[in-house]
Amino acid sequence: MTEPRSDAFVLFGATGDLAHKKIFGSLYSMVRRSHLKEPVIGVAFEDWSVDQLCERARDGIQLSEGAVDDKVFSEFAKLLHYVSGDYRDPATFERLRDELNGGQRPLHYLAIPPGM
């Protein structure tokens, strides 16, 4: 029997250094290899737009990959979503639920400080 796939990737700490230096490049590579088609929802405290997250992701991909294929990045950028909020605030998770748009099996990645 095949296990069901996750239907979204939720990245807590999406504006931080770990996401910038490592995770965005890895996700971009997955898109390039056609292994990632699910939404990627970044969650962080900064009051950013999804466009700002895309800029941060592109910069991180440039650093980790050396070059950015515009066609692949365009596909990746279409998957990106962003939720701004404090992890201690239940309203953040309500906005995340709305952004998941009915997703039932999100994969959660915690790129946040251990104290959080």
TIMI-2910 file (N, C-alpha, C, CB; in pm, 1 decimal, decimal comma, always signed):
<rs>
+----------+----------+----------+----------+----------+----------+----------+----------+----------+----------+----------+----------+------+
!      n_x !      n_y !      n_z !     ca_x !     ca_y !     ca_z !      c_x !      c_y !      c_z !     cb_x !     cb_y !     cb_z ! resn !
+----------+----------+----------+----------+----------+----------+----------+----------+----------+----------+----------+----------+------+
!    +83,8 !   -116,3 !     +0,0 !     +0,0 !     +0,0 !     +0,0 !    +89,6 !   +124,4 !     +0,0 !    -96,1 !     -1,2 !   +121,5 !  Met !
!    +51,6 !   +223,0 !    -76,1 !   +125,4 !   +347,3 !    -84,4 !    +72,2 !   +446,4 !    +18,3 !   +116,8 !   +405,9 !   -225,6 !  Thr !
!   +163,9 !   +504,6 !    +93,9 !   +125,1 !   +606,6 !   +191,2 !    +83,4 !   +732,9 !   +117,0 !   +241,5 !   +636,7 !   +290,3 !  Glu !
!    -17,9 !   +803,5 !   +166,7 !    -57,9 !   +929,0 !   +102,5 !    +51,6 !  +1033,8 !   +116,9 !   -189,6 !   +981,2 !   +162,8 !  Pro !
!    +66,3 !  +1115,3 !    +13,0 !   +165,0 !  +1222,8 !    +14,9 !   +111,8 !  +1341,6 !    +94,5 !   +201,4 !  +1266,1 !   -128,6 !  Arg !
!   +203,9 !  +1421,9 !   +143,2 !   +164,8 !  +1548,8 !   +203,6 !   +106,3 !  +1636,7 !    +95,1 !   +285,5 !  +1618,8 !   +273,4 !  Ser !
!    +10,0 !  +1719,5 !   +132,4 !    -53,1 !  +1805,6 !    +33,0 !    -13,0 !  +1952,1 !    +48,4 !   -203,1 !  +1792,9 !    +42,3 !  Asp !
!    +83,4 !  +1979,4 !   +136,2 !   +139,0 !  +2113,9 !   +151,8 !   +267,1 !  +2102,1 !   +233,7 !    +36,1 !  +2211,5 !   +220,6 !  Ala !
!   +355,2 !  +2198,3 !   +214,3 !   +479,4 !  +2207,3 !   +291,7 !   +472,7 !  +2337,9 !   +369,1 !   +608,4 !  +2200,8 !   +198,9 !  Phe !
!   +467,2 !  +2329,2 !   +501,9 !   +458,7 !  +2448,2 !   +586,9 !   +596,2 !  +2470,8 !   +648,9 !   +347,6 !  +2432,3 !   +698,1 !  Val !
!   +654,5 !  +2584,9 !   +617,2 !   +789,7 !  +2618,2 !   +661,7 !   +784,4 !  +2727,7 !   +767,4 !   +877,2 !  +2662,5 !   +542,4 !  Leu !
!   +794,9 !  +2687,2 !   +893,8 !   +801,5 !  +2784,8 !  +1002,1 !   +943,6 !  +2840,9 !  +1006,0 !   +761,7 !  +2720,3 !  +1140,1 !  Phe !
!   +954,7 !  +2971,9 !  +1014,4 !  +1086,1 !  +3036,0 !  +1011,3 !  +1128,8 !  +3070,0 !   +869,6 !  +1189,9 !  +2946,3 !  +1076,1 !  Gly !
!  +1033,1 !  +3094,7 !   +784,4 !  +1059,0 !  +3113,7 !   +640,8 !  +1146,2 !  +3233,9 !   +608,0 !   +929,7 !  +3127,5 !   +568,5 !  Ala !
!  +1156,1 !  +3331,0 !   +697,3 !  +1236,4 !  +3449,8 !   +668,4 !  +1376,3 !  +3441,7 !   +729,3 !  +1165,6 !  +3573,7 !   +719,5 !  Thr !
!  +1405,4 !  +3333,6 !   +798,6 !  +1532,8 !  +3320,7 !   +868,8 !  +1647,4 !  +3270,4 !   +783,0 !  +1516,3 !  +3230,1 !   +983,8 !  Gly !
!  +1765,6 !  +3264,2 !   +846,4 !  +1888,3 !  +3225,2 !   +776,5 !  +1886,6 !  +3081,4 !   +725,3 !  +2005,9 !  +3243,5 !   +867,5 !  Asp !
!  +1834,1 !  +2988,2 !   +803,5 !  +1832,4 !  +2848,5 !   +758,9 !  +1750,7 !  +2833,4 !   +631,3 !  +1775,7 !  +2757,4 !   +868,9 !  Leu !
!  +1633,1 !  +2894,0 !   +628,9 !  +1550,6 !  +2888,7 !   +507,6 !  +1623,7 !  +2955,5 !   +392,1 !  +1413,4 !  +2956,7 !   +531,1 !  Ala !
!  +1680,7 !  +3071,0 !   +417,7 !  +1749,3 !  +3148,5 !   +313,9 !  +1868,6 !  +3072,2 !   +256,1 !  +1795,9 !  +3283,0 !   +370,5 !  His !
!  +1951,7 !  +3017,5 !   +342,6 !  +2078,0 !  +2956,4 !   +298,5 !  +2064,2 !  +2812,2 !   +251,3 !  +2177,3 !  +2961,3 !   +410,1 !  Lys !
!  +1966,2 !  +2738,7 !   +300,3 !  +1959,6 !  +2595,1 !   +270,6 !  +1825,8 !  +2547,9 !   +213,8 !  +1988,8 !  +2518,1 !   +394,7 !  Lys !
!  +1717,1 !  +2585,1 !   +278,3 !  +1589,0 !  +2522,2 !   +246,9 !  +1533,9 !  +2566,4 !   +112,0 !  +1488,4 !  +2553,3 !   +355,1 !  Ile !
!  +1538,5 !  +2696,9 !    +81,3 !  +1484,1 !  +2741,3 !    -46,1 !  +1557,5 !  +2677,8 !   -163,4 !  +1491,0 !  +2892,6 !    -56,2 !  Phe !
!  +1688,1 !  +2664,1 !   -152,9 !  +1763,8 !  +2597,9 !   -260,1 !  +1721,6 !  +2453,1 !   -278,3 !  +1913,1 !  +2604,2 !   -230,8 !  Gly !
!  +1697,3 !  +2384,8 !   -167,1 !  +1653,5 !  +2244,4 !   -174,5 !  +1514,4 !  +2233,0 !   -235,3 !  +1654,5 !  +2180,3 !    -35,0 !  Ser !
!  +1424,2 !  +2320,9 !   -194,3 !  +1288,7 !  +2317,6 !   -251,2 !  +1290,9 !  +2350,5 !   -399,8 !  +1196,8 !  +2415,9 !   -177,3 !  Leu !
!  +1371,2 !  +2448,5 !   -437,9 !  +1388,1 !  +2485,1 !   -579,3 !  +1437,8 !  +2363,8 !   -659,3 !  +1487,8 !  +2604,6 !   -593,8 !  Tyr !
!  +1534,8 !  +2292,0 !   -604,0 !  +1586,0 !  +2171,7 !   -671,8 !  +1477,3 !  +2066,0 !   -687,5 !  +1704,6 !  +2112,9 !   -594,2 !  Ser !
!  +1391,6 !  +2055,0 !   -588,2 !  +1281,3 !  +1959,8 !   -598,6 !  +1185,1 !  +2000,2 !   -710,0 !  +1206,3 !  +1949,6 !   -464,9 !  Met !
!  +1158,8 !  +2129,3 !   -723,2 !  +1072,9 !  +2177,1 !   -832,6 !  +1140,0 !  +2147,8 !   -966,3 !  +1043,9 !  +2329,7 !   -818,3 !  Val !
!  +1268,7 !  +2175,5 !   -974,8 !  +1343,0 !  +2151,5 !  -1100,0 !  +1334,7 !  +2005,0 !  -1141,9 !  +1490,7 !  +2192,8 !  -1083,8 !  Arg !
!  +1332,8 !  +1914,4 !  -1045,6 !  +1326,8 !  +1770,3 !  -1074,9 !  +1183,2 !  +1717,7 !  -1080,2 !  +1405,6 !  +1692,6 !   -970,0 !  Arg !
!  +1086,0 !  +1809,0 !  -1072,3 !   +943,1 !  +1773,3 !  -1073,7 !   +902,1 !  +1686,9 !   -955,2 !   +909,4 !  +1700,7 !  -1202,0 !  Ser !
!   +968,0 !  +1705,5 !   -840,4 !   +933,2 !  +1631,8 !   -719,5 !   +848,6 !  +1713,6 !   -622,8 !  +1058,4 !  +1585,6 !   -650,1 !  His !
!   +827,9 !  +1841,8 !   -651,9 !   +748,5 !  +1926,8 !   -564,1 !   +647,9 !  +2004,0 !   -647,1 !   +838,5 !  +2023,2 !   -483,5 !  Leu !
!   +521,6 !  +1977,3 !   -619,3 !   +412,4 !  +2047,7 !   -686,8 !   +310,9 !  +2101,4 !   -585,7 !   +342,5 !  +1954,3 !   -787,3 !  Lys !
!   +334,8 !  +2071,0 !   -457,4 !   +243,9 !  +2112,4 !   -351,5 !   +275,7 !  +2255,6 !   -308,3 !   +252,9 !  +2016,1 !   -231,3 !  Glu !
!   +177,2 !  +2324,1 !   -249,9 !   +202,1 !  +2459,8 !   -200,4 !   +307,9 !  +2460,2 !    -90,0 !    +72,0 !  +2522,0 !   -148,3 !  Pro !
!   +388,4 !  +2564,1 !    -89,0 !   +488,3 !  +2587,5 !    +14,7 !   +442,6 !  +2712,3 !    +90,0 !   +635,0 !  +2604,7 !    -45,9 !  Val !
!   +405,6 !  +2694,8 !   +215,3 !   +352,3 !  +2805,8 !   +294,6 !   +456,2 !  +2845,4 !   +398,9 !   +216,7 !  +2767,0 !   +362,8 !  Ile !
!   +515,2 !  +2962,3 !   +377,7 !   +609,9 !  +3015,3 !   +473,8 !   +535,9 !  +3083,5 !   +587,0 !   +707,1 !  +3112,4 !   +406,7 !  Gly !
!   +583,0 !  +3061,0 !   +708,5 !   +524,5 !  +3124,7 !   +826,7 !   +638,8 !  +3189,3 !   +903,7 !   +445,4 !  +3020,9 !   +916,8 !  Val !
!   +623,0 !  +3317,0 !   +936,7 !   +725,2 !  +3388,2 !  +1014,1 !   +664,6 !  +3513,8 !  +1074,6 !   +847,5 !  +3424,1 !   +925,3 !  Ala !
!   +739,4 !  +3574,1 !  +1164,2 !   +691,7 !  +3691,4 !  +1236,8 !   +688,9 !  +3817,5 !  +1149,9 !   +779,0 !  +3715,2 !  +1358,1 !  Phe !
!   +783,9 !  +3829,9 !  +1056,5 !   +795,0 !  +3951,7 !   +976,6 !   +668,0 !  +3978,0 !   +897,3 !   +914,0 !  +3942,5 !   +882,2 !  Glu !
!   +631,8 !  +4103,9 !   +889,0 !   +512,0 !  +4144,6 !   +815,4 !   +548,7 !  +4161,2 !   +667,9 !   +451,8 !  +4277,5 !   +873,7 !  Asp !
!   +569,1 !  +4050,1 !   +600,0 !   +610,4 !  +4049,4 !   +459,3 !   +493,1 !  +4013,4 !   +369,9 !   +726,3 !  +3950,8 !   +436,8 !  Trp !
!   +510,8 !  +4045,6 !   +243,3 !   +419,9 !  +3998,7 !   +139,2 !   +480,4 !  +3871,9 !    +78,9 !   +396,1 !  +4109,1 !    +29,1 !  Ser !
!   +403,4 !  +3801,3 !     +0,0 !   +456,8 !  +3683,9 !    -68,2 !   +564,6 !  +3726,0 !   -168,6 !   +343,5 !  +3606,1 !   -139,6 !  Val !
!   +553,9 !  +3846,5 !   -223,4 !   +657,6 !  +3896,2 !   -315,1 !   +791,1 !  +3913,4 !   -243,1 !   +614,2 !  +4029,9 !   -377,8 !  Asp !
!   +786,6 !  +3961,2 !   -119,5 !   +909,8 !  +3975,4 !    -42,0 !   +969,0 !  +3838,3 !    -10,6 !   +883,3 !  +4053,3 !    +88,4 !  Gln !
!   +883,3 !  +3741,6 !    +18,5 !   +931,8 !  +3606,0 !    +42,2 !   +995,7 !  +3550,3 !    -84,3 !   +817,0 !  +3514,5 !    +89,4 !  Leu !
!   +935,9 !  +3574,7 !   -198,9 !   +992,4 !  +3528,8 !   -325,9 !  +1130,8 !  +3590,1 !   -350,4 !   +897,7 !  +3563,9 !   -442,0 !  Cys !
!  +1145,3 !  +3718,5 !   -319,3 !  +1275,7 !  +3784,5 !   -335,3 !  +1379,4 !  +3718,9 !   -244,8 !  +1265,0 !  +3935,8 !   -303,5 !  Glu !
!  +1341,6 !  +3692,8 !   -120,9 !  +1432,5 !  +3628,4 !    -25,4 !  +1468,1 !  +3487,4 !    -73,4 !  +1368,5 !  +3622,9 !   +116,2 !  Arg !
!  +1370,3 !  +3414,6 !   -123,1 !  +1394,2 !  +3279,2 !   -173,7 !  +1487,9 !  +3284,0 !   -293,8 !  +1261,0 !  +3210,5 !   -212,1 !  Ala !
!  +1464,3 !  +3374,8 !   -386,5 !  +1548,5 !  +3385,5 !   -505,8 !  +1693,2 !  +3414,8 !   -467,8 !  +1495,4 !  +3494,9 !   -599,5 !  Arg !
!  +1712,5 !  +3505,0 !   -371,9 !  +1847,6 !  +3537,5 !   -326,3 !  +1914,1 !  +3415,2 !   -264,5 !  +1844,2 !  +3653,0 !   -224,9 !  Asp !
!  +1841,1 !  +3342,5 !   -182,2 !  +1895,7 !  +3222,0 !   -120,8 !  +1929,3 !  +3114,4 !   -223,0 !  +1798,3 !  +3167,3 !    -20,0 !  Gly !
!  +1845,2 !  +3100,7 !   -323,1 !  +1870,9 !  +3002,6 !   -428,9 !  +1994,7 !  +3041,8 !   -506,9 !  +1749,8 !  +2990,5 !   -523,6 !  Ile !
!  +2008,7 !  +3169,9 !   -536,1 !  +2127,9 !  +3219,5 !   -605,8 !  +2253,8 !  +3184,9 !   -526,0 !  +2118,6 !  +3373,0 !   -628,1 !  Gln !
!  +2248,7 !  +3204,0 !   -394,2 !  +2363,7 !  +3173,4 !   -308,3 !  +2394,9 !  +3023,7 !   -305,6 !  +2337,8 !  +3223,1 !   -166,1 !  Leu !
!  +2292,0 !  +2942,0 !   -292,9 !  +2315,5 !  +2797,9 !   -276,6 !  +2335,9 !  +2724,1 !   -408,1 !  +2200,3 !  +2736,0 !   -203,2 !  Ser !
!  +2270,5 !  +2768,2 !   -512,7 !  +2276,3 !  +2697,2 !   -640,7 !  +2373,6 !  +2761,8 !   -740,0 !  +2137,8 !  +2691,2 !   -702,1 !  Glu !
!  +2404,9 !  +2887,6 !   -719,0 !  +2495,8 !  +2957,0 !   -809,9 !  +2425,3 !  +3026,2 !   -924,5 !  +2595,1 !  +2861,0 !   -864,8 !  Gly !
!  +2311,6 !  +2977,7 !   -964,3 !  +2234,3 !  +3037,8 !  -1074,0 !  +2087,5 !  +3002,7 !  -1052,5 !  +2284,6 !  +2987,3 !  -1215,1 !  Ala !
!  +2002,1 !  +3085,1 !  -1109,9 !  +1858,0 !  +3062,3 !  -1098,6 !  +1800,3 !  +3054,0 !  -1238,8 !  +1788,1 !  +3175,3 !  -1015,7 !  Val !
!  +1737,4 !  +2942,5 !  -1270,5 !  +1667,3 !  +2926,1 !  -1397,0 !  +1531,9 !  +2994,5 !  -1381,1 !  +1651,8 !  +2773,6 !  -1436,6 !  Asp !
!  +1507,3 !  +3098,3 !  -1461,1 !  +1385,1 !  +3177,4 !  -1445,9 !  +1258,4 !  +3094,8 !  -1463,4 !  +1385,0 !  +3290,4 !  -1545,0 !  Asp !
!  +1261,6 !  +2998,8 !  -1553,4 !  +1143,2 !  +2915,5 !  -1575,6 !  +1113,2 !  +2830,2 !  -1451,8 !  +1163,2 !  +2825,0 !  -1699,3 !  Lys !
!  +1216,1 !  +2768,4 !  -1396,8 !  +1198,4 !  +2685,7 !  -1276,9 !  +1157,2 !  +2773,6 !  -1159,1 !  +1328,7 !  +2607,8 !  -1243,6 !  Val !
!  +1221,1 !  +2890,3 !  -1145,9 !  +1185,5 !  +2977,5 !  -1034,4 !  +1041,3 !  +3025,6 !  -1046,0 !  +1280,3 !  +3097,2 !  -1028,1 !  Phe !
!   +996,5 !  +3051,0 !  -1166,2 !   +857,9 !  +3092,4 !  -1186,1 !   +762,0 !  +2985,0 !  -1135,2 !   +831,3 !  +3121,7 !  -1334,8 !  Ser !
!   +791,9 !  +2858,5 !  -1162,8 !   +710,0 !  +2747,3 !  -1112,1 !   +715,4 !  +2742,8 !   -959,9 !   +757,9 !  +2612,5 !  -1171,1 !  Glu !
!   +834,7 !  +2760,6 !   -904,6 !   +852,8 !  +2760,0 !   -760,0 !   +775,5 !  +2874,6 !   -695,4 !  +1001,6 !  +2769,7 !   -724,5 !  Phe !
!   +787,2 !  +2993,2 !   -751,6 !   +721,2 !  +3111,9 !   -695,7 !   +569,3 !  +3094,9 !   -693,0 !   +758,5 !  +3237,0 !   -776,9 !  Ala !
!   +514,1 !  +3024,4 !   -790,3 !   +369,1 !  +3000,3 !   -791,5 !   +324,0 !  +2915,1 !   -673,3 !   +328,2 !  +2932,6 !   -921,8 !  Lys !
!   +416,4 !  +2836,6 !   -618,8 !   +383,8 !  +2749,8 !   -505,5 !   +392,3 !  +2823,5 !   -372,3 !   +476,8 !  +2629,7 !   -503,4 !  Leu !
!   +464,9 !  +2936,0 !   -368,8 !   +490,3 !  +3006,0 !   -243,0 !   +369,9 !  +3086,1 !   -193,3 !   +608,3 !  +3098,0 !   -259,4 !  Leu !
!   +346,7 !  +3073,5 !    -64,9 !   +244,4 !  +3149,2 !     +7,5 !   +310,4 !  +3198,1 !   +135,7 !   +114,7 !  +3061,6 !    +37,5 !  His !
!   +248,0 !  +3294,4 !   +202,1 !   +309,6 !  +3346,9 !   +323,7 !   +204,0 !  +3382,8 !   +427,5 !   +395,2 !  +3469,5 !   +291,4 !  Tyr !
!   +233,4 !  +3344,5 !   +551,6 !   +149,9 !  +3380,6 !   +666,1 !   +240,6 !  +3450,2 !   +766,6 !    +78,7 !  +3254,1 !   +729,6 !  Val !
!   +205,7 !  +3572,1 !   +800,6 !   +280,3 !  +3648,0 !   +899,8 !   +212,5 !  +3634,9 !  +1034,7 !   +292,1 !  +3796,0 !   +858,8 !  Ser !
!   +291,8 !  +3611,1 !  +1138,7 !   +232,1 !  +3605,4 !  +1270,8 !   +326,4 !  +3551,3 !  +1375,8 !   +109,2 !  +3522,3 !  +1267,1 !  Gly !
!   +286,0 !  +3567,5 !  +1498,0 !   +359,4 !  +3520,9 !  +1615,1 !   +316,9 !  +3376,1 !  +1643,1 !   +332,9 !  +3613,6 !  +1739,9 !  Asp !
!   +414,5 !  +3288,2 !  +1663,9 !   +384,7 !  +3147,0 !  +1689,0 !   +306,2 !  +3126,1 !  +1818,1 !   +513,4 !  +3067,1 !  +1694,4 !  Tyr !
!   +309,5 !  +3223,9 !  +1906,7 !   +237,0 !  +3213,3 !  +2033,8 !    +93,4 !  +3262,4 !  +2022,5 !   +309,2 !  +3291,7 !  +2141,6 !  Arg !
!    +56,5 !  +3312,4 !  +1906,9 !    -76,3 !  +3370,4 !  +1886,8 !   -165,2 !  +3272,5 !  +1808,7 !    -65,8 !  +3506,3 !  +1811,9 !  Asp !
!   -274,0 !  +3225,3 !  +1867,5 !   -363,3 !  +3132,2 !  +1796,7 !   -414,3 !  +3186,5 !  +1662,7 !   -481,5 !  +3098,6 !  +1884,8 !  Pro !
!   -424,1 !  +3318,6 !  +1648,9 !   -471,2 !  +3376,8 !  +1522,8 !   -377,1 !  +3343,9 !  +1406,8 !   -485,2 !  +3528,7 !  +1536,8 !  Ala !
!   -248,1 !  +3327,1 !  +1436,2 !   -151,4 !  +3288,9 !  +1332,7 !   -189,8 !  +3154,1 !  +1273,0 !     -7,8 !  +3283,2 !  +1390,6 !  Thr !
!   -229,0 !  +3062,3 !  +1358,5 !   -263,1 !  +2927,7 !  +1312,8 !   -399,8 !  +2924,5 !  +1243,9 !   -261,8 !  +2830,2 !  +1430,5 !  Phe !
!   -485,7 !  +3016,8 !  +1279,3 !   -611,8 !  +3030,1 !  +1206,1 !   -584,2 !  +3078,8 !  +1063,3 !   -708,1 !  +3127,9 !  +1279,5 !  Glu !
!   -492,7 !  +3175,3 !  +1049,0 !   -456,2 !  +3223,1 !   +914,3 !   -386,4 !  +3111,7 !   +835,3 !   -363,8 !  +3348,5 !   +923,6 !  Arg !
!   -304,3 !  +3033,3 !   +903,6 !   -238,5 !  +2920,1 !   +837,5 !   -342,4 !  +2820,1 !   +789,4 !   -138,2 !  +2851,4 !   +932,7 !  Leu !
!   -440,4 !  +2789,4 !   +872,7 !   -547,4 !  +2696,9 !   +832,1 !   -617,3 !  +2748,5 !   +706,9 !   -650,2 !  +2678,0 !   +946,6 !  Arg !
!   -646,2 !  +2878,6 !   +703,4 !   -710,5 !  +2937,3 !   +585,9 !   -620,6 !  +2924,7 !   +462,8 !   -744,9 !  +3085,2 !   +611,7 !  Asp !
!   -491,6 !  +2946,5 !   +481,7 !   -397,1 !  +2939,6 !   +369,0 !   -381,7 !  +2796,2 !   +318,3 !   -259,6 !  +2995,4 !   +410,8 !  Glu !
!   -397,4 !  +2698,9 !   +407,2 !   -390,6 !  +2558,2 !   +365,6 !   -506,3 !  +2520,8 !   +274,5 !   -389,8 !  +2466,9 !   +487,8 !  Leu !
!   -612,2 !  +2599,0 !   +278,6 !   -722,6 !  +2582,9 !   +183,7 !   -775,1 !  +2439,4 !   +179,0 !   -678,2 !  +2625,4 !    +45,0 !  Asn !
!   -799,0 !  +2383,7 !   +296,6 !   -855,4 !  +2248,9 !   +301,6 !   -753,0 !  +2137,4 !   +299,3 !   -947,9 !  +2230,4 !   +188,5 !  Gly !
!   -625,3 !  +2169,7 !   +293,5 !   -522,3 !  +2065,8 !   +295,1 !   -536,3 !  +1978,7 !   +418,9 !   -382,0 !  +2128,4 !   +289,8 !  Gly !
!   -517,7 !  +1848,7 !   +403,0 !   -539,1 !  +1753,4 !   +512,0 !   -410,6 !  +1691,4 !   +565,6 !   -630,3 !  +1644,5 !   +465,9 !  Gln !
!   -302,0 !  +1696,1 !   +487,0 !   -179,0 !  +1628,6 !   +527,3 !    -56,4 !  +1718,8 !   +507,6 !   -162,1 !  +1498,6 !   +448,0 !  Arg !
!    -54,3 !  +1835,2 !   +571,7 !    +63,3 !  +1921,7 !   +554,3 !   +185,5 !  +1864,3 !   +625,0 !    +34,2 !  +2062,6 !   +607,2 !  Pro !
!   +299,8 !  +1885,9 !   +564,1 !   +427,9 !  +1852,8 !   +625,5 !   +477,8 !  +1981,0 !   +690,8 !   +532,1 !  +1795,5 !   +519,9 !  Leu !
!   +514,6 !  +1975,1 !   +817,2 !   +561,6 !  +2092,1 !   +890,6 !   +712,8 !  +2082,7 !   +909,3 !   +489,7 !  +2104,2 !  +1027,8 !  His !
!   +782,5 !  +2190,3 !   +874,8 !   +927,8 !  +2198,0 !   +891,7 !   +955,7 !  +2316,4 !   +982,6 !  +1002,8 !  +2212,6 !   +753,2 !  Tyr !
!  +1026,9 !  +2290,9 !  +1092,7 !  +1053,6 !  +2395,4 !  +1190,6 !  +1197,3 !  +2445,6 !  +1175,8 !  +1028,7 !  +2343,3 !  +1333,9 !  Leu !
!  +1214,3 !  +2555,6 !  +1105,2 !  +1344,3 !  +2620,3 !  +1089,0 !  +1345,5 !  +2741,6 !  +1181,9 !  +1370,9 !  +2662,0 !   +938,0 !  Ala !
!  +1325,8 !  +2713,1 !  +1310,6 !  +1310,8 !  +2820,2 !  +1409,9 !  +1409,8 !  +2793,2 !  +1524,1 !  +1161,9 !  +2828,3 !  +1464,1 !  Ile !
!  +1438,1 !  +2896,6 !  +1603,8 !  +1529,2 !  +2876,2 !  +1718,1 !  +1473,5 !  +2772,3 !  +1814,6 !  +1553,4 !  +3009,2 !  +1792,7 !  Pro !
!  +1561,7 !  +2695,3 !  +1877,8 !  +1515,7 !  +2589,8 !  +1969,3 !  +1423,7 !  +2638,6 !  +2079,5 !  +1633,2 !  +2523,1 !  +2031,3 !  Pro !
!  +1440,9 !  +2761,7 !  +2123,0 !  +1357,3 !  +2814,8 !  +2230,4 !  +1213,2 !  +2839,7 !  +2190,8 !  +1415,7 !  +2941,0 !  +2280,4 !  Gly !
!  +1186,4 !  +2840,4 !  +2063,3 !  +1050,2 !  +2863,8 !  +2016,2 !   +971,3 !  +2734,2 !  +2019,8 !  +1050,6 !  +2922,8 !  +1873,8 !  Met !
+----------+----------+----------+----------+----------+----------+----------+----------+----------+----------+----------+----------+------+
</rs>
